[in-house]
């Protein structure tokens, strides 16, 4: 969702519109992890569950990240039929706290440290082919990066063993996309 409180300029020439951005980045991917030949089983959690030591795993994973940011559009109208729109944005999420603060109930409460960034730029050429129809074409570049640390709460070793706590986790992802588009706007 873009909140655009003001615009500067005129509709007949150059115009700049800043915005506040509030939304969700949704990411879905399949994975294939190969950690070498399986080396046995171990148990974690309470009640105990079997986990393979090393080995290979495949599956599907996803994440929904709330993001907050700023952006803007510079629009220049060349004639009553031609215009160029340049957009850019930067969105972020920084969270340091417990998973219980996010409404997640877990008997193995974890400390989270998440740092996420999303940057993008877009150029669109607009040609008015009818008073209510525009032909648009352009390029867009998006860059997403994130780091997360998931750590068990500090507990005595006997409590960790009794709870069969899973290991701490670290995650890092980087994704970029360059795309072109062409279409009609009504």
N, C-alpha and C positions, 0 to 999 in steps of 0.2 A: 504494500500500500504506500503510495506517495502522497505526502501532504505538501501542497504547493500554496503557501500563504500569499505570495506576491509575485508579480512579474514586472520587469523593468524594460522600458523601450516602447516601441510602437508596433502594431500589427502590420504596418506597411513596410517596415525596414528591419532593423536588428532588434532582437528581443532576448532577454535572459530571464530564465525562471529557475530559482533555486528550489530544492525540496528536502524534506525530511523523509527518510525511508524506514519503514517498519514492516517486517515480514519474516518469512521462513525460507531457508535454503534446504531443499530436499535432495538427498543423494542416495541412490540405490546402485549396488554393484555386486558382482559375483567375485569370489576370491578362490585362490588355489595356493595353499601354503605347503611347501615340501621341506620338512626339517630332517630329512634322511630316513633311514630304516627305523621302524618302530623298535623301541628298546624296553618294552614292558608296560605295565599298568601301575597307576597309583590312584589313591582315592582322596578326594577333597569334598568339602561341604558336609553338612549335617542335616538330614541323613546322608551317608556317604554315597558318592557317585564315582564310577570308574572313569578315569582319563588315561589316554594313551600318552606315553612318554615319547617324544619326538614324533616321527611318522608324517603322514600327509593328511591334510584336511581341505575340503572344498565346501562351498556353500554360498549363501546369499546374505548380504548385510545391507543395512540402511541406516540413515541418520536424518533427523530433522533438527536443524539448528535455527533458533530465533536470531534475527540480525537487526541491527539498528545502525542507521548511517545517514550520510549527507550526499547530495548530488545536485546536478543542475543541467539545464539544457540551454544552449545558445542556438537561436533560430535566426536565419537571415532569409528574408523574402526577396528574391531577385526581381521577379515580375509577378503579376497576378496569377501566373500559372506555375512558376518554379520557386522552390524553397530548399534550403539546406538546414538540417538539424544536427547539431553535435551534442552528444550527451556523455556525461561521466558520473560515476558514483563510487563511493567507498563505504562499506558496511562492516561492522565489527560485532564481536561478542567476546567479552572477557568475564569469566566466572571462576571464582575460587571459593570453595565451600564444600559442604557435605551433600551427598546425593539425597539425603532426607529433606533438604531445603527445596528440592525440585518435586516433591510429592511422591518420590519413589520410596517404597517401604522395602527395607532389606535388613535381614538379621545380621548381615555382614556389612555394616555401614562403611562407606568409603569416603575419603577426601578426594575432591575433584579439583583440577586446575586446567581450565580450558581457555585457549586463546585461538580465535578464529577471525580471519580477514577475507573480504570479498571486494575485488576491484573490477571495474568494467568501464568500457568506452564504446560508443556507438556513433556512427555517421550514417545519416539517412538523406537521400535525395528524393524530393517529392515533386511530382508532376500532376497538376490538376487536369484531368482529361474530361471532366464534367463537373458542374457545380457541386455535386454530392459524391464524386468518386475521384480518388487520387491513386496514381500508380506510384509505388514506393520501392526503392531499392537501396541496399546499404551493406555495411560491414559492422560486425560486432566482435569485441574481444572481451573475454571474462577470465579472471584469475582468482582461484580460491586456494587458501592454505589454512591449515589448522594444526595445532598441537594439543595433546591432552595427556595428563598424568592421572592415573587412578591409583590411589594408595590406601592400604588398609589403615584403620585407626591404630594409634599406638596402644598396644595391649600387652599384657604379660604373655610370654611364650606359651604357658600352659593354656591360656584362654584361646590363643590362635589355634593350637592343636585340638582343643575341645570343639571349637567351631568348625574345624577343617577348612580354614580360610583359604580362598584361592590366592594365587600370586598377584602381586602388583602388576599394573599394565601401563604401557606407554604407547601412544599412537601419534602418527604424523601423516598428513596427506597434503598433496599438492595436485591441483587440477587446473588446466587451462584449456580454453576453447576459442577458436577463431571461426566465425561463421559468416556467411553471406545470406542475404534474403532478398526476395522480390515478391511483390504482391499487390493486392488492391485494398484500399481503405475506403469504407463507405461512411 
